[in-house]
Amino acid sequence: MTKMIRVRMIKKPNQTIIRATGHAQYSVKGSDIVCASFSTLITHTVNNCTKVTATDKDGVLIAIFSDPKSIKNKTLLNAFENTVNQLIDQYGQYISWC
């Protein structure tokens, strides 16, 4: 298992894809604030956007947003990106863009 959460955000004209793998390993299971923060963030983003499909298989989460230009989705995807950047600023050895 990767000792870091790795996040990739691919922006296309009519689709945005978020791919995340790994585990922060900031702390022991159940006490890992980095993992908990990222899990909450991605779950919130997926659950509140429209026209999104998500799969989580073998430790790889892939979320495909088919309407990234709608105001709601654009707002949530921007907030996702900004919050990941804030997590990286504070916990860069446990989470990164790839």
N, C-alpha and C positions, 0 to 999 in steps of 0.2 A: 504494500500500500504506500502510495506517495506521501511523503512527510510534509505536504503542503497542498493547499487548495489551489488549483490552477484554473483560471477562468478565461474563456475566449468569447468575444462578442463580435460576430460578423454582421456587418450592416450592408444590406443590399437595397436597391430601390424599393422593392415590394416585400421585403422579408428581413427579419433580424433573427439571428440564431445565437443562442447562448449555450456554450458547452462548458461544463464544470466537472473536474475530476479531483480525486485525492481527499485527504483529510488533514486538517490543520495540525493536529497533534500538539496544540498549545498546552493542553492539560489532559488528564485522564478522561476516559469516556464518561459522559454525564456532567462534566465540569468544564468542558472546552468552550469558552466564550466566543472564540473566533468561529468555530464550526456552527455553534448555535446562532450566532449573528448572521452568518452567510446563509444558513438553512432557512432562517426566518425571512431574510431578504428575498431569496429566490422563490420561496413558496408564496410570499405576498405578491410578488411580481406576476408569477404564473397565474395565481388564483384571481387576480383582479384585472388582468388584461383580457381582451376579447380576441377571438380567432387565434388561439394558441394551442399547440399540442406539446406535450412533454413526455419524455420517457426517461426512466432511470434504470439502467441495466448494467450489471457488472461494475458498479461504481462510477459510471459515466452518466451524467445528467445532460440531456439535450432538450432544449426548449426552442420551438420554432414559432415565431410570431409572424402571422401572415398579414397583419394590418398595422405595421409599425408607424404609419403616418397619421392614424386617428389621434385626435387630441389626447384622449385618455391613455392610450398605449404609449404615445410619444412621451407623455409626462412621466409615466411609470418606468419606462425604459431609461429615460434620462436620470431619474432618481436612483434606479438600480446602478447605473454606471457611476454616478457621483458617490454613492454609498460604498461601492466596492473600492473606489479610489481612497475614500476615507479609511476603510479597513486596512488597505495597503499602507497608507501613511502611518498608521499606528502599529500594525502587525505584519509588516512586509516580509518577515522571515517565515510567515505561516500562510500567506495568501498572495497570489500574484496574477497579473495578466499574462497570457502566453500567446 
